[in-house]
Structure formats: C-alpha cells, structure tokens
Amino acid sequence: MFQNIENLPADPILGLNQTFQQDANPEKINLSVGVYQNAQGHTPIFSAVKKAEQQLIDSQLTKTYAPQAGDPSFLANISKLLVGNELVSALGDRLAAVMTPGGCGALRMGAELLVSTGFSGNVWVSDPTWANHFPLLQSAGLSLKTYRYYDSSLNGVNFPNMLEDLEQIPSGDVVLLHGCCHNPTGADITAAQWDQVVEVLKARNLVPFIDVAYQGFGQGLDEDAYGVRLAMSKLPEVLVANSCSKNFGLYRERTGSIMIVSATAEQTKAAQSHVLAAARRCYSMSPYHGGGIVGHLLSDTALTQEWKNELNSVRERMNRLRLGLAEGLNQAQSKINFDFVANSSGMFCYLGIPKQDVLTLRSEFAIYLLESTRINVAGLSEENLPVIVERVSEVISR
Ligand SMILES: Cc1ncc(COP(=O)(O)O)c(C=O)c1O
C-alpha cells in the first residue's frame, strides 16, 4: 500500500526549526519559532494554569466522556472572556460555542460548518495570512481568495486597499479576519478601522470568520477583543475561532473553541448541531484536559487575577523587546526606519529587510528568521538583543 507514496517536504517553519537544531554554531539564535519564550528561552507554564491543573486533577473523580460540546464551565467562561459579559447576555442563545482541539480545530470546524450549509462562495483571507489557513480550510472543501492587506512599501496595513477589496467581494462570501496580533505581519487594523470594516461587511452581507489566537498579547484582553465584539453586536452571522494555546500557554493540550452567532437561537442550535456532527465524524469530541483547566481557572477569581497578571507581564516583556529592537536598529544604521517594529502587535512582526539579507544572517551569523522576514519577538532576549541589532545592522548596511 505504501510503496508508491513519496515523502512530503517538511513544513517550512518546522523544517527551518530542524535546521536550527542541527546548526553547530554555539551563538545561534532562533527568531522563527511560533511559541512564547521567557528570558531563559523557555516556554513556561503559567503559574495560575499549573495551580488550576493541580486542583482539577485533585478534584476529578472520573474520566468518563464530557458533554460532546465540551466542558460547560470552559464554554461559558471562554465566551465571557472573549465576547464580554454584557454581550454574552444580550446575544443569549444566538451565541453558541463548541470546544475544539486548539485554534486549528476551531478553524477546521468552522470550515466544516460552512461546507455543510452548502456554502459555495469564497473565503477571503488577508494577503499575507498565517500559512496554515490554506490547508486547514481548503482541505475541508472551501476555496480561498485573498484581499490586499500588508503593503511592504509602507511596512504596514494599506487600509484603503483592504477596504477597496472588501467592497468588491460578492455578497454572501466569508471574510477571514485576524482578531488581533496579525500573524505573520504583526500589523493590526485600529479600532476605528474595525468600525469601517464591519460597516462594509454589513452593507455587503459578508460573514466574518475571525481568528483569535493571541487575545491578551496585543493591547490587552478587552482591547484585543474589540473586533469580535463589534462584529457580534452589529452583524447577524459571525464565526470565531478561538485558541488558548498562547494566552494560557496550553499549546500541547490542544484547547480552543468555535463560536457561532446567527440570526436566531434556532439557527444557532442547528449550526451547532452541524459542528457536533463534523466533530463526531472526525475525532468524536475535543480533548478535555486543557478546557477543564481553563474552565476551572476562569471560575476562580484569585486564579483569574493571577493569570491576568502573568499575561500582562508577558505582553509587557514583548513590548519592551520590540521597542529595544526598533530603537537599537534605528540608532545603529540609517538605511531603514524601524519605527514600524515598535508599533507592531503581538508575538510576530516583519523585519522588512531584503530576502538576501535573511539568508546572509542565517549563513554567516546563525540568526534564523523566516524568508518572509517574520520574526518571533519573544525569540529576542535582553541577552541576544545587542547581538541581533549589531548583526542585522551590519548586514543591511553592506
Ligand atoms: C493566526 C493563528 N491562528 C490559529 C492558530 C492555531 O493555534 P493552535 O491550533 O495551536 O491553538 C495559530 C497558531 O499559531 C495562529 O497563529
């Protein structure tokens, strides 16, 4: 059976990571990884998450199946965290959530739901977008097109272009938006721009599918939810893919949810039943452990406060490093103005240097970033920052 199949190439990001691991240079620096790292280069477990997990384990009396939609406490609390208490009450049963294996599972379940409604339009994604959006959605049977978003000549979002493209999208199509901390560019739209985007979606009868993988990593938990809340309060139909991988540090526990808003409680119930049917035929139900931890943590006031404090420190540290990089590079050379790095949001940003310089940084100095110039801000540290500034400046000034 398997004699005729060929080895597939490694995922470009994971492949680069492998090359990094094999690099013998003791001074090597990895700016290409997709996880948060502390000053020691570790991806720690949040202390509040560890405590919630221990309490969950101590109090758990059975491992029997959880409800198929997922842990009720997780679903209620994660909805409140992302959608906000008031809007959750206002939407009532027009809003439903189903626990999924991470944000990827949520994106896939959203795609399965769209396919099961008979949707035959396009899903429009930003150019560029997170690379995995394509296989995740296309392999469910959806077709994807892009709208203009990042403009490398501006080192930021070209909002007039984005809006112009959204205004051309046929009525009834789906628009995938990054809720915050755009991956890979780190360039977000402002709250005022969200207002305009939602106006266009409403006027053109477009359905947003909002990917929220970094709530709390950008401006703050509530600020990062602005687009989701606005869309849910103004539009009849909204899909949201939520991930707890980064903001709860639960990467390997595969924790997330798909949220559905539709025009009526009956339609939401029907849509939810299609998500449950899709889950059943793919993997039956989501893993429980991560959702159990988040549900427990968010129903405990003290643990929630502790987690929020930790999340704030993570965000502040990334902001310090981002600022340090921008200021360091601006002082060390005059060819590129790196202010846009300071203004980027979340874990990633583009460095906006020529591709040849990316390759030189890798071959000469064992500094690894993606060819798109995406760097993980959390790959910077107080220790490696001066080295990175010196070497990047040297290479781009040649
Ligand atoms: C934009 C975006 N969406 C979704 C995800 C999904 O993350 P996970 O499936 O690990 O929760 C990620 C993770 O890197 C991401 O960057």
The ligand as an ORCA input file, in Angstrom:
! r2SCAN-3c Opt
* xyz 0 1
  C      -3.208     33.000     13.386
  C      -3.295     31.684     14.077
  N      -4.468     31.042     14.111
  C      -4.616     29.865     14.727
  C      -3.561     29.259     15.354
  C      -3.853     27.929     15.970
  O      -3.191     27.580     17.073
  P      -3.463     26.217     17.860
  O      -4.147     25.250     16.960
  O      -2.109     25.767     18.265
  O      -4.325     26.593     19.018
  C      -2.301     29.880     15.339
  C      -1.128     29.256     15.954
  O      -0.011     29.526     15.688
  C      -2.178     31.131     14.692
  O      -1.021     31.792     14.655
*
